[in-house]
Each structure stands twice: as C-alpha cells, then as structure tokens.
Amino acid sequence: MDSLGGIDKSGSAAGKSFSRIGMYIQHILDRVTPFVAIRWITNLVLLVIFSVRILYVQGFYIIAYGLGIFLLNQFILFLTPKQDPSLRDMDEDDGDHVPRLPTRSTDEYRPFMRRLPEFKFWYTTFKAIVISLALTCFSIFDIPVFWPVLVIYFFTLFFLTMRQRLAHMIQYRYVPFSYGKTKYAGKNEGPPGGAPGIKISSY
C-alpha cells in the first residue's frame, strides 16, 4: 500500500511539474505574440543555422527535405482561406450558404480568414526547425541519399503547388492579406467637438 501510495504521490508530483512547465511555456508564448517581426526573424536565423549545419556536415539531407516539405505545407495552409470559395462550385444547391470572399470594392469589408493563423504558422515552423536541428546531432538520422534528386523534386513540387495556389487566387479574385477596413470621411467636416461628416448650423 505504501508503495502504491508512493507511486500515486510521485505521479501527481510529475503531473504538477508538467502542468507548471506547460503554463510557463504558454506564458512565454503570450508574451511574444505581439512581436511579429522578432518572431519571424528568430525563425529565419534558426533556418540559416540549420542550413549552415547541413552544408558543414555534408549530410542529413533527408531531414532537410522533410523540413522543406513541412514548411511548404504550412505555407500553403497560411495562404488558403478558411472557407474555400471553390465549395460553391462543388454543390450548386447549397452554394448560396457558403461564405463568399469580397471581390469588389463595394462589397462588405471582411478580413481574410486563414486556414492556418499567423501565430500558429510561426509556432509550428519554429518547433519544426528546432526539432530538425536537434535531429542533426544524431548520426542515426544521417541516411545516405542522392541529394540532387531531393532538391529537384522539392523545387518541382514547390513550383506546381504555388502555381495551383496562384491560379486559385486569380480564379476567385482574392488576395491572402488584409490591409484593414477603409474609412471614409464626410463631405463637410464639422467644427472641433462635432461629429465628423455632419455640418452643424446655428439658428
């Protein structure tokens, strides 16, 4: 009974430790969320370090290829709208119920909703680069491959995927970036303190 009690206590202690670590990581993520440029510069620096590491050891090409495919997949999800407008063409009966992207300046303002939000895009790529760097420290993952074939295949896949995504943007006339809601000024600006766009007259 004591041994079982000891296991329960150690298990609960380990659970509390993992919970505290998770809360600490979440706290750090909340703190770095507003610093978009710094976050992406960090990812870029890590990616450069990873590239230098691959060139220095002349190996781990399969890890580099896997990382490239993963980053390409995440980038495509980042450019893809949350509600795909092509669903209207798949089901003509329910097409009117599918949310539509604004295609004209007179349409109601709706920000571009991504399938993969910017922060999740950054966080998943950050973890992928860090894990890839860690894997290059173990020789068991240095699988011998003919790397020119991987490079050619990756760039071919990148070209075909991006061409398909650009064709989708042109077909449904949307841009995967939001510039903010347009504000219109009134014809007659009132005096200070008055509502803009309303001409205040005195009797």
C-alpha positions, -999 to +999 in steps of 0.1 A: +000+000+000+028+024+008+045+016-025+013+023-043+008+055-023+044+065-032+037+059-069+005+080-067+023+108-050+052+107-074+028+106-103+008+135-091+041+154-085+052+147-121+018+158-133+021+191-114+056+196-128+044+191-164+015+214-157+038+241-145+061+237-175+031+240-198+019+271-180+053+286-182+056+279-220+021+294-225+031+325-206+062+329-228+041+324-260+016+351-247+044+375-241+060+371-276+027+372-295+027+410-303+063+409-316+056+396-351+089+408-367+111+395-339+094+361-340+099+356-378+135+370-376+142+343-350+128+316-373+149+330-402+181+329-380+173+293-369+167+283-406+201+298-416+218+280-387+202+247-399+213+254-435+249+261-423+248+229-403+237+208-432+264+223-455+291+219-429+285+182-421+275+174-457+247+151-445+212+149-430+197+157-464+166+136-457+159+158-426+163+189-447+140+176-473+114+167-447+116+201-432+112+218-465+081+198-474+066+205-439+073+243-443+058+243-478+027+226-465+023+251-437+029+280-461+001+267-484-023+264-454-013+300-444-023+313-479-055+292-480-088+309-470-107+293-441-139+290-462-128+277-496-148+295-523-145+265-546-171+247-524-197+268-542-189+250-575-190+216-559-225+219-546-247+243-566-278+238-544-260+249-512-238+274-529-257+304-515-250+293-480-212+291-484-194+323-472-180+343-500-149+364-502-153+401-512-143+406-548-153+442-553-146+475-535-184+479-529-186+446-510-189+444-473-155+445-456-144+411-444-108+404-433-091+375-449-096+345-426-068+320-430-070+283-426-038+285-406-035+317-384-002+336-385+008+327-349+002+290-354+021+292-386+051+307-368+049+284-338+047+252-359+076+263-381+096+272-350+091+238-335+099+221-368+132+239-372+143+233-336+134+196-339+153+193-372+183+210-356+182+185-327+180+155-351+212+166-368+230+158-336+223+120-340+242+102-367+214+075-369+193+101-389+221+107-414+206+084-441+226+084-473+206+097-502+214+113-536+206+149-526+203+164-561+172+143-567+156+156-535+164+192-545+149+188-579+118+171-566+113+198-539+116+227-563+093+209-588+067+204-560+071+240-549+065+253-584+035+232-591+019+239-557+024+276-559+011+277-595-020+259-584-025+283-554-020+314-576-045+301-602-069+296-573-064+333-562-069+346-597-100+324-603-118+336-572-102+371-571-088+373-536-056+383-520-044+364-489-036+396-470-058+421-451-050+458-452-076+470-427-110+485-431-113+516-453-125+547-435-144+573-454-145+610-445-177+630-448-181+659-474-185+685-447-163+684-417-179+699-386-161+721-360-140+706-333-162+686-310-188+680-336-194+646-353-173+642-385-193+643-416-221+663-401-224+700-407-236+718-376-255+750-381-267+776-356-300+792-356 
